[in-house]
Amino acid sequence: WIELAKLYRSMNDYDSIKGIFMRKKNLTTEFTRNGFYYESNNDYYQARKCYIDALKYDFSEVERAKIPKLEEELWQQSLLRCCNELTDW
């Protein structure tokens, strides 16, 4: 589902991404859902902030174990994408 979300994001199809996350709501973190929400509204500054918060957040060991490695990689890639969008004037 994360790879599918990446594919739809590369096509700027945020409606499909919202559909994925509505169905997989309990399988993703709030950071991911909020980040994609802000990206879909072209608010790359807030999306960037969500991804930075996700990467810096002090998850407990139990919470950390529930987060797929792919989702953490998604945060890093999304952060870079947001920074890239913010630097395009």
VEXVEXRO-139682 format. One line per 3 residues: number of its first residue (from 1); their letters; for each residue x, y, z of N, C-alpha, C, O. Coordinates in steps of 0.05 Angstrom, whole numbers. Layout:
BEGIN
NUM = A = X:Y:Z:X:Y:Z:X:Y:Z:X:Y:Z; ...
//
This chain:
BEGIN
1 = WIE = 16:-24:0:0:0:0:17:25:0:9:45:-11; 40:24:12:58:47:12:70:52:-15:71:74:-25; 78:30:-29:88:33:-56:67:43:-75:72:59:-93
4 = LAK = 42:34:-70:20:44:-86:15:73:-81:10:88:-100; 17:82:-57:14:110:-50:36:127:-63:31:149:-73; 60:117:-64:82:131:-77:77:134:-107:81:155:-119
7 = LYR = 66:113:-119:60:113:-147:39:135:-153:42:151:-172; 18:135:-138:-3:155:-142:7:183:-137:-1:202:-151; 24:186:-117:35:213:-112:52:222:-135:52:246:-142
10 = SMN = 67:204:-147:84:212:-170:66:222:-194:76:237:-211; 41:213:-194:22:222:-215:5:245:-205:-14:253:-218; 10:255:-180:-6:276:-168:-35:268:-165:-53:285:-167
13 = DYD = -40:243:-160:-68:233:-157:-73:229:-127:-73:207:-117; -77:251:-113:-81:250:-84:-108:240:-75:-111:231:-53; -128:240:-93:-154:229:-86:-151:199:-82:-163:187:-64
16 = SIK = -135:186:-99:-131:157:-96:-115:151:-70:-121:131:-57; -96:168:-64:-81:165:-39:-99:167:-15:-97:151:4; -117:187:-15:-136:190:7:-153:165:10:-159:156:32
19 = GIF = -161:153:-13:-176:128:-12:-161:105:0:-172:90:16; -135:103:-6:-118:82:5:-117:86:35:-120:67:50; -111:110:44:-108:115:73:-134:114:88:-133:108:112
22 = MRK = -156:118:75:-181:115:89:-186:86:95:-197:79:116; -178:68:77:-181:39:80:-160:28:99:-166:8:113; -137:39:99:-114:29:114:-108:47:138:-85:48:147
25 = KNL = -128:60:148:-124:81:169:-109:70:193:-91:84:204; -115:46:202:-102:36:226:-74:24:219:-60:16:238; -66:24:194:-40:13:186:-19:35:181:4:29:176
28 = TTE = -28:60:182:-9:82:177:-10:101:202:-29:101:217; 11:116:204:12:135:227:-2:161:219:-6:166:195; -8:176:239:-21:202:234:-2:220:219:-11:237:204
31 = FTR = 24:217:224:43:233:209:41:230:179:41:249:164; 39:205:171:37:199:142:11:210:131:11:222:110; -11:205:144:-37:214:134:-37:245:132:-46:256:112
34 = NGF = -28:258:153:-27:288:153:-8:298:132:-15:318:118; 15:286:129:34:295:109:22:294:81:25:313:65; 9:271:74:-3:269:48:-26:288:45:-31:299:23
37 = YYE = -41:293:66:-63:312:65:-52:340:58:-63:353:40; -31:348:71:-19:375:65:-7:376:37:-10:396:23; 6:354:29:16:353:2:-6:356:-19:-3:370:-39
40 = SNN = -28:343:-14:-50:344:-33:-62:372:-36:-74:379:-56; -58:388:-15:-67:416:-16:-45:435:-23:-48:459:-19; -23:424:-32:1:440:-40:12:457:-17:25:477:-22
43 = DYY = 8:448:7:19:461:31:45:445:39:45:430:58; 66:449:23:90:433:27:105:440:52:120:424:63; 101:465:62:114:472:87:103:456:110:118:445:126
46 = QAR = 76:454:112:64:438:134:70:408:130:74:394:150; 70:399:105:76:371:100:104:365:109:110:344:121; 123:383:102:151:380:110:153:378:140:168:362:151
49 = KCY = 138:395:154:138:395:183:128:368:194:139:358:213; 107:357:182:97:331:191:118:309:188:122:293:206; 133:309:166:153:289:161:177:292:180:188:273:190
52 = IDA = 184:317:185:206:322:204:198:313:232:213:300:246; 173:319:240:163:311:266:163:280:268:170:269:289; 155:267:246:154:238:246:182:226:250:186:207:265
55 = LKY = 202:237:236:229:227:238:242:232:265:259:217:274; 233:254:278:245:261:304:229:250:328:239:250:350; 205:241:323:187:232:345:200:209:360:211:191:349
58 = DFS = 197:210:386:208:190:404:187:168:409:173:168:429; 185:150:389:166:127:392:176:108:413:200:104:417; 157:96:427:164:74:445:173:50:428:169:49:404
61 = EVE = 186:31:441:195:7:427:172:-8:414:175:-18:392; 149:-9:428:126:-23:417:115:-8:393:109:-20:372; 113:19:395:103:35:372:122:33:349:114:30:326
64 = RAK = 148:34:354:168:33:333:167:6:318:170:5:294; 162:-15:332:160:-42:320:136:-44:301:136:-60:283; 115:-28:306:91:-29:289:94:-13:264:78:-17:245
67 = IPK = 113:5:262:117:22:239:134:7:218:157:0:224; 123:2:195:139:-11:174:163:5:166:162:30:165; 185:-8:159:209:6:150:203:23:125:214:44:121
70 = LEE = 185:13:108:177:27:84:164:54:91:168:74:77; 149:55:113:136:80:120:157:100:129:155:124:124; 177:91:143:199:109:152:214:120:127:221:143:126
73 = ELW = 219:102:108:232:111:83:214:131:68:224:149:55; 188:126:69:169:145:57:171:173:69:170:192:54; 174:174:95:177:200:108:202:214:98:201:238:92
76 = QQS = 224:200:95:249:212:85:246:222:57:254:244:50; 235:205:40:231:212:12:211:236:9:215:254:-7; 190:235:25:170:256:24:182:283:34:175:304:23
79 = LLR = 198:281:54:211:305:64:228:318:42:227:342:38; 244:301:28:260:312:7:243:323:-16:250:344:-28; 221:310:-22:203:320:-43:191:347:-35:190:365:-52
82 = CCN = 183:350:-10:172:375:-1:193:397:-2:187:420:-10; 217:391:6:239:411:5:244:420:-24:248:443:-29; 243:400:-42:247:406:-70:224:424:-80:230:444:-95
85 = ELT = 200:419:-73:177:435:-81:179:463:-70:173:483:-83; 189:466:-45:192:492:-32:214:509:-45:213:533:-44; 233:496:-57:255:511:-69:249:518:-98:263:535:-110
88 = DW = 228:507:-110:220:514:-137:203:539:-136:180:539:-127; 214:561:-146:199:586:-146:189:591:-173:175:611:-178
//
